[in-house]
Amino acid sequence: MFAPQAWLVVVGSYVAIGFAFACPQDFRSTSAAYVCVAFAAFLIRTFLFHLGLFLVVIALVAGLARRWWLLGTALPLVAFTIGPDAWSYRPRSKPTTARQTVRIMSVNLLGCNQQVGEVIGEVCAADPDLLVLQEYRPHWHEAFYRALQHDYPYNASFVREDDFGLVIYSRLPFAGPVDFGARLGNAGTPQARVVVHVADCDVALYNVHLMPPKRLSWVMEQRREFADLIDILGDEELPVILCGDFNFTNASVFADELARLGLIDAHRIGGRGRGTTWPVLSFFRYLPGIRLDHVFLSRELTSTRSWTGVGHGSDHRPVIAEIGFRR
């Protein structure tokens, strides 16, 4: 019974992956039918690695059973789904930078999280030059501002009672006020942009939190937010550090669009391994995670090191990266 069932899984995987990568994208579409189709493609690409693990089992059993035709059919899928993540564990030399590096840390705090002291302790241990936080509620602001205001004299916050408050703390001088005016999508949740001096050069730093795709209306909103973000980035004239909780992975079409603009996750340059950031809570933390939090860099910048933190009490791990200008 194994071979016919496994054959259907393998053929179905080819069809699903082909569909996920061929599905045309219109981020501004409000057609419920289309968005459902696009979201199905999104989910397949999000969980490619997990599908690959299942296909590894099929390939191993096929090999043990000497079902060579099934093994040969499954192995290309294994290479496609598992290969990129496996390749990320290879030893690599660090990129060189033309000037000094700075350290940036991005944390989704989880608005209802009450482990304030532990999170502040982790931030202080990481010792970033630039700190961007999402889900910044009043109790977080009270604790962080009291603890960090002297070490981070440049800071600006948009405090909210919901999960879309933001803040930027910096040791580097701002070249102007922090702009919270770029509201993405129809919901109008704030996003932050400020120009900072990195190695004596102006860089546009963005702190972004896109809508989580928990229901159809939120999926539509996330796609509209991303379309607006792409328009903003397309007009950006400075080198870019784009960080935050994006609620999509590097395997998604969203990351493809950012790559088209010349933006790549710092972890792909200076990190090792999968760098997963979610989930940290509940039973699902025992399963292979996904990377929803990123520090994207434009072409002028590179990363000498990237890693993830603990994320005390949050459902996300922080992301930390050391960045500088390319030689």
C-alpha positions as CSV (number, residue, x, y, z in Angstrom):
1,M,0.0,0.0,0.0
2,F,3.0,2.3,0.6
3,A,4.0,2.9,-3.0
4,P,0.6,4.1,-4.5
5,Q,0.0,6.4,-1.6
6,A,3.5,7.8,-1.6
7,W,3.3,8.2,-5.4
8,L,0.2,10.4,-4.9
9,V,2.0,12.5,-2.3
10,V,5.0,13.0,-4.6
11,V,2.9,13.9,-7.6
12,G,0.7,16.2,-5.5
13,S,3.8,17.9,-4.2
14,Y,5.1,18.6,-7.7
15,V,1.7,20.0,-8.6
16,A,1.4,22.1,-5.4
17,I,4.9,23.6,-5.7
18,G,4.5,24.3,-9.4
19,F,1.2,26.1,-8.6
20,A,2.8,28.1,-5.7
21,F,5.6,29.4,-7.8
22,A,3.5,30.0,-11.0
23,C,0.6,31.8,-9.3
24,P,0.4,35.4,-10.6
25,Q,0.5,38.0,-8.0
26,D,-1.7,41.1,-7.7
27,F,-1.1,42.5,-4.2
28,R,-3.9,45.1,-4.5
29,S,-6.6,42.7,-5.7
30,T,-9.8,42.7,-3.5
31,S,-11.3,39.6,-5.1
32,A,-12.0,37.1,-2.4
33,A,-11.6,34.1,-4.7
34,Y,-8.2,35.4,-6.1
35,V,-6.9,36.2,-2.6
36,C,-7.8,32.7,-1.4
37,V,-5.9,31.2,-4.3
38,A,-2.9,33.5,-3.7
39,F,-3.0,32.7,0.0
40,A,-2.9,29.0,-0.7
41,A,0.2,29.6,-2.8
42,F,1.6,31.7,0.1
43,L,1.1,28.8,2.6
44,I,2.8,26.3,0.3
45,R,5.9,28.4,-0.1
46,T,5.9,29.2,3.6
47,F,6.0,25.6,4.6
48,L,8.2,24.2,1.9
49,F,10.8,23.1,4.4
50,H,8.1,21.1,6.3
51,L,6.9,19.5,3.2
52,G,10.5,18.6,2.4
53,L,10.8,16.8,5.7
54,F,7.8,14.7,4.9
55,L,9.3,13.9,1.4
56,V,12.6,12.9,3.1
57,V,10.7,10.2,4.9
58,I,9.1,9.0,1.7
59,A,12.6,9.0,0.0
60,L,14.2,7.0,2.8
61,V,11.4,4.4,2.9
62,A,11.5,4.2,-0.9
63,G,15.2,3.6,-0.7
64,L,14.9,0.9,1.9
65,A,12.1,-0.8,0.0
66,R,14.2,-0.5,-3.3
67,R,11.4,1.5,-5.0
68,W,14.0,3.2,-7.1
69,W,11.5,4.9,-9.4
70,L,9.8,6.5,-6.4
71,L,13.1,7.5,-4.8
72,G,14.3,9.0,-8.1
73,T,11.1,11.0,-8.3
74,A,11.2,12.2,-4.7
75,L,14.8,13.3,-4.6
76,P,14.5,16.4,-6.8
77,L,11.7,17.6,-4.6
78,V,13.8,17.0,-1.5
79,A,16.7,19.0,-3.0
80,F,14.3,21.8,-3.9
81,T,12.6,22.0,-0.5
82,I,15.4,21.1,1.9
83,G,18.4,22.0,-0.1
84,P,18.5,25.8,0.4
85,D,18.1,25.5,4.2
86,A,20.7,22.7,4.3
87,W,23.1,24.8,2.2
88,S,22.7,27.7,4.7
89,Y,24.7,25.6,7.3
90,R,27.9,25.6,5.1
91,P,31.0,27.3,6.5
92,R,31.4,30.8,5.0
93,S,33.8,33.6,5.2
94,K,32.6,36.9,6.6
95,P,31.9,39.7,4.2
96,T,34.3,42.6,4.5
97,T,33.0,46.2,5.1
98,A,34.4,49.5,3.9
99,R,33.7,51.2,7.2
100,Q,32.8,50.3,10.8
101,T,29.8,48.1,11.5
102,V,26.8,48.8,13.6
103,R,24.6,46.4,15.4
104,I,20.8,46.4,14.9
105,M,18.2,44.4,16.9
106,S,14.6,44.0,16.0
107,V,12.1,42.6,18.6
108,N,8.4,41.7,18.4
109,L,7.7,42.1,22.1
110,L,4.2,40.5,22.1
111,G,2.0,43.2,23.4
112,C,0.5,41.2,26.3
113,N,3.9,39.9,27.4
114,Q,4.7,40.9,31.0
115,Q,8.3,39.6,31.2
116,V,9.6,43.2,30.8
117,G,12.8,42.8,32.9
118,E,13.9,39.7,31.0
119,V,13.4,41.3,27.6
120,I,15.3,44.5,28.7
121,G,18.0,42.3,30.0
122,E,18.3,40.5,26.7
123,V,18.4,43.8,24.8
124,C,21.2,45.1,27.1
125,A,23.1,41.9,26.6
126,A,22.9,42.2,22.8
127,D,24.0,45.8,23.1
128,P,22.6,47.1,19.8
129,D,23.4,50.5,18.4
130,L,19.9,50.5,16.8
131,L,16.9,49.0,18.5
132,V,13.5,48.7,16.8
133,L,10.5,47.2,18.6
134,Q,7.1,46.1,17.5
135,E,3.8,45.6,19.6
136,Y,5.0,48.5,21.7
137,R,2.2,49.1,24.3
138,P,2.2,51.6,27.2
139,H,3.7,49.2,29.8
140,W,6.6,48.5,27.4
141,H,7.2,52.2,26.9
142,E,7.3,53.0,30.6
143,A,9.8,50.2,31.2
144,F,12.0,50.7,28.1
145,Y,12.2,54.5,28.2
146,R,13.2,54.4,31.9
147,A,15.9,51.8,31.3
148,L,17.3,53.0,27.9
149,Q,16.8,56.8,27.6
150,H,20.3,57.6,28.7
151,D,22.1,55.0,26.6
152,Y,19.9,55.7,23.6
153,P,19.5,59.5,23.4
154,Y,17.9,59.4,20.0
155,N,14.4,57.7,20.2
156,A,10.9,58.1,19.0
157,S,7.8,56.0,19.7
158,F,4.3,55.5,18.5
159,V,2.6,53.9,21.6
160,R,-0.7,52.1,21.1
161,E,-2.9,49.9,23.2
162,D,-3.1,47.3,20.4
163,D,-0.3,45.2,18.7
164,F,0.8,47.9,16.3
165,G,2.8,50.3,18.4
166,L,6.4,51.0,17.3
167,V,9.6,52.6,18.6
168,I,13.1,53.2,17.5
169,Y,16.0,53.6,20.0
170,S,19.3,54.7,18.6
171,R,22.8,55.6,19.7
172,L,23.4,57.0,16.3
173,P,22.1,60.5,15.6
174,F,19.0,61.0,13.6
175,A,19.2,63.3,10.6
176,G,15.7,64.4,11.1
177,P,12.5,63.5,12.9
178,V,11.1,60.0,12.9
179,D,8.3,59.8,10.3
180,F,5.3,57.7,11.5
181,G,3.2,59.2,8.7
182,A,3.6,56.4,6.1
183,R,0.4,54.4,6.9
184,L,0.3,51.2,4.9
185,G,-2.9,49.6,3.6
186,N,-6.5,50.6,4.6
187,A,-6.1,49.9,8.3
188,G,-3.6,52.8,8.7
189,T,-1.3,51.1,11.2
190,P,1.8,53.1,11.7
191,Q,5.2,52.3,10.2
192,A,8.4,54.2,11.0
193,R,11.1,55.7,8.9
194,V,14.1,57.8,10.0
195,V,17.4,58.7,8.5
196,V,20.4,57.7,10.7
197,H,24.1,58.2,10.2
198,V,25.8,54.8,9.7
199,A,29.6,55.1,9.3
200,D,29.1,58.8,8.6
201,C,26.6,58.1,5.8
202,D,22.9,58.6,5.7
203,V,20.8,55.5,5.7
204,A,17.0,55.1,5.8
205,L,15.9,52.9,8.6
206,Y,12.4,51.4,8.5
207,N,10.5,49.7,11.3
208,V,7.6,47.7,9.9
209,H,4.9,45.4,11.3
210,L,2.6,44.0,8.6
211,M,-0.7,42.5,9.4
212,P,-0.6,38.7,10.3
213,P,-2.6,36.6,7.8
214,K,-5.0,35.1,10.4
215,R,-8.2,35.6,8.4
216,L,-9.2,36.5,4.8
217,S,-9.7,40.2,5.5
218,W,-6.3,40.4,7.2
219,V,-4.7,38.5,4.3
220,M,-6.1,41.2,1.9
221,E,-4.8,43.9,4.2
222,Q,-1.3,42.4,4.5
223,R,-1.1,42.3,0.7
224,R,-2.3,45.9,0.4
225,E,0.2,47.0,3.1
226,F,3.0,45.3,1.2
227,A,2.0,46.9,-2.1
228,D,2.2,50.3,-0.4
229,L,5.5,49.4,1.1
230,I,7.0,48.4,-2.3
231,D,5.8,51.8,-3.7
232,I,7.6,53.6,-0.9
233,L,10.8,51.6,-1.2
234,G,10.8,52.1,-5.0
235,D,11.0,55.9,-4.4
236,E,13.6,55.6,-1.7
237,E,16.9,57.3,-2.6
238,L,19.1,56.3,0.3
239,P,20.6,53.0,1.3
240,V,17.9,51.0,3.3
241,I,17.7,49.0,6.5
242,L,14.3,47.5,6.5
243,C,13.4,45.6,9.6
244,G,10.6,44.3,11.7
245,D,7.9,41.6,11.8
246,F,6.8,41.0,8.3
247,N,4.7,37.9,8.8
248,F,6.3,36.3,5.7
249,T,9.3,34.1,5.1
250,N,12.3,34.4,2.7
251,A,10.6,31.7,0.6
252,S,7.6,33.9,-0.1
253,V,6.7,36.0,-3.2
254,F,7.0,39.0,-0.9
255,A,10.7,38.3,-0.4
256,D,11.0,37.9,-4.1
257,E,9.6,41.4,-4.7
258,L,12.0,42.9,-2.2
259,A,14.9,41.1,-3.9
260,R,13.8,42.6,-7.1
261,L,14.3,46.0,-5.4
262,G,17.8,44.9,-4.3
263,L,16.9,44.0,-0.7
264,I,18.1,40.8,0.9
265,D,17.8,39.4,4.4
266,A,20.9,40.1,6.5
267,H,20.7,36.5,7.7
268,R,21.2,35.2,4.2
269,I,24.5,37.1,4.1
270,G,25.9,36.9,7.6
271,G,23.8,34.2,9.3
272,R,24.1,30.4,9.5
273,G,21.2,28.0,9.5
274,R,17.5,28.7,9.2
275,G,17.4,31.5,11.7
276,T,13.8,30.8,12.7
277,T,11.9,33.3,14.8
278,W,8.4,31.9,15.2
279,P,6.7,30.2,17.1
280,V,8.3,30.3,20.5
281,L,5.2,29.6,22.6
282,S,2.7,26.7,22.7
283,F,3.1,23.2,21.5
284,F,4.2,24.4,18.1
285,R,7.6,25.5,19.5
286,Y,8.7,21.9,19.4
287,L,8.2,21.8,15.6
288,P,10.6,23.3,13.0
289,G,9.8,27.0,13.0
290,I,9.8,29.7,10.3
291,R,11.5,33.1,10.0
292,L,8.9,35.9,10.1
293,D,11.2,38.6,11.4
294,H,13.9,40.1,9.2
295,V,16.5,42.8,8.7
296,F,16.6,43.5,5.0
297,L,19.5,45.4,3.5
298,S,19.8,47.3,0.2
299,R,22.7,46.6,-2.2
300,E,25.1,49.1,-0.6
301,L,25.0,47.3,2.7
302,T,26.1,43.9,3.9
303,S,26.1,41.8,7.1
304,T,29.1,40.4,8.8
305,R,27.0,38.5,11.4
306,S,23.3,37.7,12.0
307,W,21.6,35.6,14.7
308,T,18.5,35.2,16.7
309,G,17.9,35.8,20.4
310,V,15.6,34.2,23.0
311,G,12.5,36.4,23.1
312,H,11.5,36.0,26.7
313,G,7.7,35.8,27.0
314,S,7.2,36.6,23.4
315,D,6.0,34.4,20.6
316,H,8.9,35.7,18.4
317,R,12.6,35.5,18.8
318,P,14.5,38.8,18.2
319,V,16.8,39.2,15.2
320,I,20.2,40.8,15.6
321,A,22.6,41.7,12.8
322,E,25.9,43.5,12.4
323,I,25.9,45.6,9.3
324,G,28.1,47.9,7.3
325,F,28.8,49.2,3.8
326,R,30.2,46.9,1.2
327,R,33.7,47.3,0.0
